[in-house]
């Protein structure tokens, strides 16, 4: 049994990274994945207005093929994307209803709160607006997804105690990561009595192919278990969890997830110890010791996205995925309205403010050389 009166097993089908065929979502393969998922007894599907083509795909693969009461469907409202009025933000709900054909949403999320995005939901009175939709039966449960600091999460939950659940980025690599602070965010949600939906348990696929030294630890312990299985099970082992979302992109990933999570009842002490060893091995990899305190940002005259640049570089060091690191740099810097590393004027004010004593200017040159060319 999950929370909020819904019977939900601890694997949710994340619909952000659906399989592609000739540049569009492969609905045929999605149907096969949905069938495998439902046949195994799993029922939670997570899409969003902002996931191009996803809502239409799940209409064809799920809504038009299964009884409405046999599954839970979640979608999200991103009021901060090109919405200049509350009416434009509200319209996302009607678009989602039309695109999914679902009639109502079991779970409706205010999407990606945190930093400069939060105020849109307050300015447009969306907290009261979703409650009106709930009274009409168009939404069953209201919550929000979140990518920011524990302090900001606390502020939001204090201001909006009516939120029924929180969706957080949680995985074993980010559990103590100072730039993400998964553990502290999880603890804040639990302190407020909010059940948690977990997203990014495999860190966008990176923990499916972790650093070689980490993978060796996992394979030694369980030769037949995938690296991804350790990541999803870590998340599912936490208390107070509604479900763990996995953004599956093909049938093989679906089969792998179902194979180990279907009968999962929790980690043994030996398995917990193995994962602790993996976490310790991750800590040994030489990373830029940025804690994302952003003292540097407060003194930078050019508004360079320093901490975002360093987070992206650390992704490259850990996982060796240049494309993903570039994507992270673009989102964490440009997507947050900051300038890229190649625009640094090398004044040195950031280094005077940095409590970690990082040679920021040299590191920004490396970011420019490796991620911006």
C-alpha positions in Angstrom: 0.0 0.0 0.0 1.2 3.4 -0.8 0.1 6.7 0.8 -2.9 9.0 0.3 -5.3 6.0 0.0 -3.8 4.8 -3.3 -2.6 1.3 -3.8 0.7 1.9 -5.5 3.7 -0.4 -5.8 7.2 1.0 -5.6 8.0 1.5 -9.2 6.5 4.3 -11.4 6.9 4.6 -15.1 8.5 8.0 -15.8 7.5 9.1 -19.3 10.1 11.8 -19.9 12.5 9.6 -21.9 10.3 7.5 -24.0 11.7 5.5 -27.0 12.1 7.3 -30.2 11.7 6.2 -33.8 12.7 8.5 -36.6 12.6 11.5 -34.3 9.2 10.9 -32.8 8.0 8.8 -29.8 7.7 5.1 -30.8 4.1 4.5 -29.5 4.2 0.9 -30.5 7.1 0.2 -28.2 5.5 2.3 -25.5 2.4 0.1 -25.7 4.6 -3.0 -25.2 6.2 -1.4 -22.2 2.9 -0.3 -20.7 1.6 -3.9 -21.1 4.6 -5.4 -19.4 4.3 -2.8 -16.6 0.6 -3.3 -16.0 0.8 -7.1 -16.2 3.4 -7.1 -13.4 1.0 -5.2 -11.2 2.4 -1.7 -11.4 0.1 1.2 -12.1 1.7 4.6 -11.6 2.6 6.7 -14.7 4.3 10.1 -14.6 4.1 12.6 -17.5 4.1 16.4 -17.8 2.8 19.2 -20.0 6.4 20.1 -20.7 7.4 16.6 -21.9 7.0 17.0 -25.7 4.7 14.3 -27.1 4.6 12.4 -23.8 1.0 13.1 -22.9 -0.3 12.2 -26.3 1.8 9.0 -26.3 0.4 7.8 -23.0 -3.2 8.5 -24.2 -2.6 6.1 -27.0 -0.6 3.5 -25.1 -2.5 3.5 -21.8 -5.7 5.7 -21.5 -7.3 4.4 -24.7 -6.5 0.8 -23.8 -7.0 0.3 -20.1 -9.9 1.0 -17.7 -9.4 4.4 -16.1 -9.6 3.1 -12.6 -6.8 0.5 -13.2 -3.9 3.0 -13.1 -2.8 6.3 -11.6 -1.7 9.1 -13.9 0.3 12.1 -12.8 1.1 15.2 -14.8 2.6 18.6 -14.1 2.1 22.3 -14.6 5.1 24.4 -15.4 3.8 28.0 -14.9 7.3 29.4 -15.3 7.5 28.4 -19.0 6.4 31.3 -21.2 3.4 32.2 -19.0 2.8 35.9 -18.7 -0.6 35.6 -17.1 -2.4 33.3 -14.7 -4.8 32.4 -17.5 -1.9 31.1 -19.6 -0.7 29.0 -16.6 -4.1 27.6 -16.0 -4.5 26.7 -19.6 -1.8 24.1 -19.2 -4.3 22.0 -17.2 -6.9 22.0 -20.0 -4.2 21.1 -22.6 -3.0 18.2 -20.4 -6.6 16.9 -20.0 -7.1 17.1 -23.8 -3.7 15.5 -24.6 -4.1 12.6 -22.2 -7.8 12.1 -22.5 -7.7 11.0 -18.9 -10.7 12.9 -17.6 -8.9 13.6 -14.3 -5.5 13.3 -12.8 -4.7 11.1 -9.8 -1.7 13.2 -9.0 -1.2 16.8 -10.2 2.1 18.6 -9.5 3.2 22.1 -9.6 6.4 21.5 -11.6 10.0 22.2 -10.6 9.6 24.6 -7.8 12.7 26.3 -6.5 14.8 29.4 -7.2 13.3 31.9 -9.6 10.5 29.5 -10.6 8.6 29.4 -7.3 7.1 32.9 -7.4 5.0 32.1 -10.6 2.9 29.7 -8.7 2.3 32.2 -5.9 1.8 35.2 -8.2 -0.8 33.2 -10.2 -2.6 32.0 -7.0 -2.1 28.4 -8.2 -2.2 26.9 -4.8 -5.8 27.9 -4.4 -6.6 27.1 -8.0 -5.5 23.5 -7.8 -7.6 23.1 -4.7 -10.6 24.2 -6.7 -9.8 21.6 -9.3 -9.6 19.0 -6.6 -13.0 19.9 -5.2 -14.4 19.3 -8.7 -12.8 15.9 -8.8 -10.5 16.8 -11.7 -7.5 16.2 -9.4 -7.2 13.7 -6.6 -3.9 14.6 -5.0 -1.9 17.8 -5.2 1.8 18.2 -4.7 4.9 19.6 -6.3 8.3 18.6 -7.7 11.4 20.3 -6.4 15.0 21.0 -7.4 16.6 23.3 -5.0 17.9 23.7 -1.4 16.5 22.1 1.8 16.1 25.6 3.2 13.8 26.6 0.3 11.9 23.4 0.6 11.2 24.2 4.2 9.9 27.6 3.3 7.6 26.2 0.7 6.2 23.5 3.0 5.7 26.1 5.8 3.9 28.4 3.4 1.8 25.7 1.8 1.0 22.9 4.2 -1.9 21.8 2.0 0.6 20.1 -0.4 0.0 16.4 0.0 3.3 15.1 -1.3 6.7 16.1 -2.6 8.6 14.8 -5.6 12.3 14.9 -5.0 15.5 14.0 -6.8 17.0 11.2 -4.7 19.8 8.7 -5.6 22.8 7.2 -3.8 25.2 9.5 -5.6 23.4 12.7 -4.6 22.5 11.5 -1.1 25.3 13.6 0.5 26.1 15.7 -2.6 26.4 19.3 -1.4 25.1 20.6 -4.7 21.9 18.5 -4.5 21.5 17.6 -0.9 19.1 14.7 -1.5 19.2 13.4 2.1 18.5 16.8 3.7 15.6 17.5 1.3 14.1 14.0 2.0 14.4 14.7 5.7 12.7 18.0 5.4 9.8 16.4 3.6 9.5 13.7 6.2 9.6 16.2 9.0 6.6 17.9 7.5 4.8 14.5 7.2 4.9 14.5 3.4 5.2 11.3 1.6 7.8 11.4 -1.2 7.8 10.4 -4.9 11.3 9.8 -6.0 12.6 11.0 -9.4 16.1 10.6 -10.9 16.9 7.5 -8.9 19.4 6.5 -11.6 20.5 10.1 -12.1 19.3 10.4 -15.7 20.8 7.1 -16.5 24.3 7.8 -15.2 24.1 5.3 -12.4 23.3 2.6 -14.9 26.9 3.0 -16.0 28.7 4.3 -12.9 32.5 4.8 -12.7 34.4 1.5 -13.2 35.5 1.3 -9.6 32.0 1.7 -8.4 30.6 -0.9 -10.8 33.2 -3.4 -9.7 31.9 -3.2 -6.1 28.4 -3.8 -7.2 29.2 -6.6 -9.6 31.3 -8.4 -7.0 28.4 -8.4 -4.6 25.8 -9.4 -7.1 27.2 -10.5 -10.5 23.8 -10.9 -12.1 22.3 -7.6 -10.9 22.5 -4.5 -13.1 24.0 -1.3 -11.8 20.7 0.5 -12.3 19.0 -2.0 -10.0 21.1 -0.9 -7.1 20.1 2.7 -7.7 16.4 2.0 -7.9 16.4 -0.3 -4.9 18.3 2.3 -2.8 15.5 4.7 -3.4 12.7 2.1 -2.9 14.3 1.1 0.4 13.6 4.5 2.0 10.6 5.0 4.3 7.7 7.2 3.4 7.9 6.6 -0.3 4.8 6.6 -2.6 6.8 5.3 -5.6 10.1 5.5 -7.3 10.0 6.8 -10.9 12.2 5.3 -13.5 12.4 7.0 -16.9 12.5 3.9 -19.0 13.5 4.3 -22.7 13.1 0.8 -24.0 11.7 -2.7 -23.4 15.0 -4.0 -22.0 15.1 -1.3 -19.3 11.5 -2.1 -18.4 12.2 -5.9 -18.1 15.3 -5.3 -16.0 13.4 -3.0 -13.6 10.5 -5.4 -13.2 12.8 -8.3 -12.7 14.2 -7.0 -9.4 11.6 -4.6 -8.1 8.6 -6.9 -8.4 9.4 -8.9 -5.2 11.7 -6.3 -3.5 11.0 -6.0 0.2 14.0 -4.0 1.3 17.8 -4.2 1.4 19.6 -6.7 3.6 22.4 -5.4 5.9 25.0 -6.8 3.4 23.4 -5.0 0.5 23.4 -1.7 2.5 27.0 -2.2 3.3 27.8 -2.8 -0.4 26.1 0.5 -1.3 28.0 2.3 1.4 31.2 1.1 -0.2 30.0 2.3 -3.6 29.2 5.7 -2.1 32.6 5.9 -0.5 34.3 5.0 -3.8 32.4 7.8 -5.5 33.9 10.2 -2.9 37.4 9.2 -3.8 37.0 10.5 -7.4 38.8 13.9 -7.6 36.0 16.4 -8.1 35.9 20.2 -7.9 35.1 20.7 -4.2 32.2 23.2 -4.9 29.4 23.1 -2.3 27.2 25.4 -4.3 27.1 27.9 -1.4 27.1 30.5 -4.2 29.1 33.1 -2.2 31.0 33.5 -5.5 27.8 34.4 -7.3 27.1 37.2 -4.9 30.4 39.0 -5.8 30.8 38.1 -9.5 30.3 41.3 -11.5 29.5 39.3 -14.7 27.0 36.9 -13.2 28.9 33.9 -14.3 27.2 30.5 -13.5 30.2 29.3 -11.4 28.6 26.5 -9.3 26.5 25.2 -12.2 29.6 25.1 -14.4 31.5 23.1 -11.7 28.5 20.7 -11.2 28.6 20.0 -15.0 32.3 19.4 -14.9 31.9 17.0 -12.0 29.3 15.1 -14.1 31.9 14.7 -16.8 34.6 13.5 -14.4 32.3 11.0 -12.7 30.5 9.5 -15.7 32.5 10.5 -18.8 29.4 11.5 -20.7 30.3 14.7 -22.5 26.8 15.2 -24.0 25.1 14.9 -20.7 27.7 17.2 -19.1 27.1 19.8 -21.8 23.4 19.5 -21.3 23.8 20.1 -17.5 26.0 23.1 -18.1 23.4 24.6 -20.5 20.6 24.1 -18.0 22.4 25.0 -14.8 24.0 28.1 -16.3 22.1 29.4 -19.3 18.8 28.0 -18.1 19.2 29.9 -14.8 19.9 33.3 -16.6 23.6 33.3 -15.9 26.6 33.8 -18.2 28.8 30.9 -19.3 32.4 30.3 -18.2 33.9 31.7 -21.3 32.7 35.2 -20.4 34.7 35.3 -17.1 36.8 38.5 -16.9 39.2 36.8 -14.4 38.9 39.6 -11.8 39.4 37.1 -8.9 36.6 38.4 -6.6 35.1 34.9 -6.6 38.2 33.3 -5.2 38.4 35.9 -2.4 34.8 34.8 -1.4 35.1 31.1 -1.9 35.2 29.2 1.5 36.6 26.1 -0.3 39.6 28.0 -1.7 38.9 26.8 -5.2 41.1 28.2 -8.0 37.9 29.3 -9.7 39.4 31.1 -12.6 41.6 28.2 -13.7 38.6 25.8 -13.3 36.4 28.1 -15.5 39.1 27.9 -18.2 38.9 24.1 -18.0 35.1 24.3 -18.3 35.5 26.5 -21.4 37.9 24.1 -23.0 36.0 20.9 -22.3 32.3 21.9 -22.3 32.0 25.1 -24.4 34.0 24.2 -27.5 
